[in-house]
Amino acid sequence: MHELSLALQIREICERELEKQPESRLTALGVEVGAFSAVEVETLQFCLQIVMSERFDGVRCEVIRQPGTAACSSCGLEFEVTQAPFECPSCGALARGVSGGDSLQVSYIEVESER
């Protein structure tokens, strides 16, 4: 289950950001997971809730699945894809490859001043 190690790394990112703002607390966190990133969204959500609550009381964690994108080899249309085969919705030709949806990134971190 590599989602646990990902959740721990995400927590480290948050801790480093909070070091820059010492009198603040983390209130929310957003993570985008690409459809082809080999990350199970529900498992990552569960792991994040556990590892974040150990350090940040009451933090809200949002994990968002991002679709992949592909471009048609015939007409050039770019379209969203979630699983193979990647067939163009316009002309039915096969896509020339996936061009997005393989990333995992922290999309936002919300902090609140404790002053």
C-alpha positions as CSV (number, residue, x, y, z in Angstrom):
1,M,0.0,0.0,0.0
2,H,2.1,2.9,-1.3
3,E,-0.7,5.3,-0.5
4,L,0.4,5.4,3.2
5,S,3.9,6.5,2.2
6,L,2.4,9.1,-0.2
7,A,0.2,10.4,2.7
8,L,3.3,10.7,4.9
9,Q,5.2,12.6,2.2
10,I,2.2,15.0,1.8
11,R,2.2,15.6,5.5
12,E,5.9,16.5,5.3
13,I,5.1,19.0,2.6
14,C,2.5,20.6,4.9
15,E,4.9,20.6,7.8
16,R,7.5,22.4,5.7
17,E,5.0,25.0,4.6
18,L,3.9,25.6,8.1
19,E,7.5,26.2,9.3
20,K,7.4,29.3,7.0
21,Q,4.3,30.5,9.0
22,P,5.0,29.5,12.6
23,E,1.9,31.0,14.2
24,S,-0.5,29.4,11.8
25,R,-2.4,26.1,11.8
26,L,-3.4,23.9,8.9
27,T,-7.1,23.9,8.2
28,A,-7.5,22.2,4.8
29,L,-5.5,20.3,2.2
30,G,-6.3,19.4,-1.4
31,V,-4.6,16.7,-3.4
32,E,-5.2,16.0,-7.1
33,V,-4.7,12.4,-8.3
34,G,-4.5,11.6,-12.0
35,A,-6.5,8.7,-13.3
36,F,-3.4,7.0,-14.5
37,S,-1.2,7.7,-11.4
38,A,-1.6,4.2,-10.0
39,V,-3.0,5.7,-6.8
40,E,-6.2,4.4,-5.2
41,V,-8.2,7.6,-4.3
42,E,-10.2,6.1,-1.5
43,T,-7.2,4.5,0.1
44,L,-5.2,7.7,-0.1
45,Q,-8.1,9.6,1.4
46,F,-8.2,7.2,4.3
47,C,-4.4,7.3,4.9
48,L,-4.4,11.1,4.7
49,Q,-7.1,11.4,7.3
50,I,-5.1,9.2,9.7
51,V,-1.6,10.7,9.2
52,M,-2.8,14.3,9.1
53,S,-5.0,14.0,12.2
54,E,-1.9,12.7,14.1
55,R,-0.3,16.1,13.6
56,F,-3.0,18.5,12.6
57,D,-6.2,18.4,14.6
58,G,-9.4,19.0,12.6
59,V,-7.8,19.4,9.2
60,R,-10.0,18.8,6.2
61,C,-8.5,16.6,3.4
62,E,-9.9,16.7,-0.1
63,V,-8.7,14.2,-2.7
64,I,-9.8,14.9,-6.3
65,R,-9.5,12.4,-9.2
66,Q,-8.3,14.1,-12.3
67,P,-9.1,12.5,-15.7
68,G,-6.5,11.7,-18.3
69,T,-6.4,13.5,-21.6
70,A,-5.7,12.1,-25.1
71,A,-5.5,13.5,-28.6
72,C,-7.1,11.8,-31.6
73,S,-4.6,10.6,-34.2
74,S,-7.0,11.4,-37.0
75,C,-8.8,14.7,-36.3
76,G,-6.6,16.0,-33.5
77,L,-9.4,16.5,-31.0
78,E,-8.3,16.5,-27.3
79,F,-10.6,14.6,-25.0
80,E,-10.8,13.2,-21.5
81,V,-10.1,9.5,-21.0
82,T,-10.4,7.2,-18.0
83,Q,-9.5,3.8,-19.4
84,A,-8.3,2.1,-22.6
85,P,-9.1,2.0,-25.5
86,F,-8.9,5.7,-26.1
87,E,-11.4,6.2,-28.9
88,C,-12.2,9.7,-30.2
89,P,-15.7,10.7,-29.3
90,S,-15.9,12.8,-32.5
91,C,-14.6,10.5,-35.3
92,G,-14.0,7.1,-33.6
93,A,-10.3,6.9,-34.4
94,L,-7.9,5.8,-31.7
95,A,-5.9,8.4,-29.8
96,R,-2.2,8.7,-30.3
97,G,-1.5,8.5,-26.6
98,V,-2.4,9.8,-23.2
99,S,-1.1,13.3,-22.5
100,G,-2.3,13.8,-19.0
101,G,-3.7,12.2,-15.9
102,D,-0.5,10.6,-14.5
103,S,0.3,13.2,-11.8
104,L,-0.2,13.4,-8.1
105,Q,0.1,16.9,-6.6
106,V,-0.8,19.0,-3.6
107,S,-3.2,21.5,-5.2
108,Y,-3.8,23.7,-2.1
109,I,-2.9,24.1,1.6
110,E,-5.2,26.4,3.7
111,V,-3.8,27.9,6.9
112,E,-5.2,30.1,9.5
113,S,-3.4,32.5,11.8
114,E,-3.5,31.5,15.5
115,R,-3.0,35.1,16.7
